[in-house]
Amino acid sequence: MRLAMAVLPHIGKHGRGSFVAISGIEAGQPRLPFTLGPTRLALHGFIKLLADRYGRQGVRFNAVAPGLMESAHAEFHPEWAETVPMGRVGRNEEVGRTIAFLLSEASSYITGQCLTVDGGVNRPVGN
C-alpha cells in the first residue's frame, strides 16, 4: 500500500498508468497455516478503492493472487501439489506473465480486480 501511495504522484502524469500488487490466494480462502489472508483481503479492498478513485484519470489498479508456487520451496510440502486441480505447483514466470498482461494495453479495460493464478485451487462457487 505504501508503494501504491508513493507512485500515485507519478503514475498518471500522462493520462494513463497501471499498478499491480502481489497478494495471495489465502485472501479468498483463509487457511490456518497462512495467517496473511486478512491482510491480503484488506489489500484487495485498497486496490478497489484506488481503482474507483483514479480510474477517470486513466490509471488502473489491480492485484495478482498466486497460489502454490515453485518459489515457496522453503515451506513446501510435496503432498500439497496433489490439492491443485492442475496437479502441479505454479511457475514463477506464469505469475510474471499475468502481471505483464495487467500492465499492458491488452488489459486496458481491467481495473479493481484480483486475478487468481493458482491452478484452480480457489474457484468461485457456482462457476
For each residue, the residues with C-beta under 8 A, 3 or more apart:
1: 4 5 43 46
2: 5 6
3: 6 7 21
4: 1 7 8 19 21 46 47 50 61
5: 1 2 8
6: 2 3
7: 3 4 10 11 19
8: 4 5 11 12 54
9:
10: 7 13
11: 7 8 17 18 19 59
12: 8 15 16 17 54 57 58 59
13: 10 17
14: 17
15: 12 57 58
16: 12 58 59
17: 11 12 13 14 58 59 60
18: 11 59 60 61 62 102 103 107
19: 4 7 11 50 59 60 61 62
20: 62 63 64 99 102 103
21: 3 4 43 47 61 62 63 64
22: 63 64 66 95 99
23: 27 40 43 44 63 64 65 66 114
24: 27 34 36 37 40 65 66 67
25: 28 29 65 66 67 116 118 121 122
26: 29 30 31 34 36 37 40
27: 23 24 30 37 38 40 41 43 44 65 114
28: 25 41 65 114 116 122
29: 25 26 37 121 122
30: 26 27 34 37 38
31: 26 34 37
32: 35
33:
34: 24 26 30 31 37
35: 32 38
36: 24 26 39 40
37: 24 26 27 29 30 31 34 40 41
38: 27 30 35 41 42
39: 36 42 43
40: 23 24 26 27 36 37 43 44 65
41: 27 28 37 38 44 45
42: 38 39 45 46
43: 1 21 23 27 39 40 46 47 63
44: 23 27 40 41 47 48 63 114
45: 41 42 48 49
46: 1 4 42 43 49 50
47: 4 21 43 44 50 51 61 62 63 112 113 114
48: 44 45 51 52 61 112
49: 45 46 52 53
50: 4 19 46 47 53 54 59 61 112
51: 47 48 54 55 60 61 62 111 112
52: 48 49 55 112
53: 49 50
54: 8 12 50 51 57 59 61
55: 51 52 58 59 60 111 112
56:
57: 12 15 54
58: 12 15 16 17 55
59: 11 12 16 17 18 19 50 54 55
60: 17 18 19 51 55 102 107 108 110 111
61: 4 18 19 21 47 48 50 51 54 111 112
62: 18 19 20 21 47 51 102 107 110 111 112 113 114 115
63: 20 21 22 23 43 44 47 113 114 115
64: 20 21 22 23 95 98 99 102 114 115 117
65: 23 24 25 27 28 40 114 115 116 117 118 122
66: 22 23 24 25 69 90 95 117 118
67: 24 25 84 90 116 117 118 119 121 122
68: 72 76 80 81 83 84 89 90 118 119 121
69: 66 72 89 90 91 92 95
70: 73 89 90 91 92
71: 92
72: 68 69 75 76 89
73: 70 76
74:
75: 72
76: 68 72 73 80 89
77: 80
78: 81
79: 82 83
80: 68 76 77 83 84 89
81: 68 78 84 87 88 89
82: 79 87
83: 68 79 80 121
84: 67 68 80 81 87 88 89 118 119 120 121
85: 119 120 121
86: 119 120
87: 81 82 84 119
88: 81 84 119
89: 68 69 70 72 76 80 81 84 119
90: 66 67 68 69 70 94 95 117 118 119
91: 69 70 94 95
92: 69 70 71 95 96
93: 96 97
94: 90 91 97 98 117
95: 22 64 66 69 90 91 92 98 99 117
96: 92 93 99 100
97: 93 94 100 101
98: 64 94 95 101 102 115 117
99: 20 22 64 95 96 102 103
100: 96 97 103 104
101: 97 98 104 106 107
102: 18 20 60 62 64 98 99 107 110 115
103: 18 20 99 100 107
104: 100 101 107
105: 108
106: 101
107: 18 60 62 101 102 103 104 110
108: 60 105
109:
110: 60 62 102 107 113
111: 51 55 60 61 62
112: 47 48 50 51 52 55 61 62
113: 47 62 63 110
114: 23 27 28 44 47 62 63 64 65
115: 62 63 64 65 98 102
116: 25 28 65 67 122
117: 64 65 66 67 90 94 95 98
118: 25 65 66 67 68 84 90 121 122
119: 67 68 84 85 86 87 88 89 90
120: 84 85 86 123
121: 25 29 67 68 83 84 85 118
122: 25 28 29 65 67 116 118
123: 120 127
124: 127
125:
126:
127: 123 124
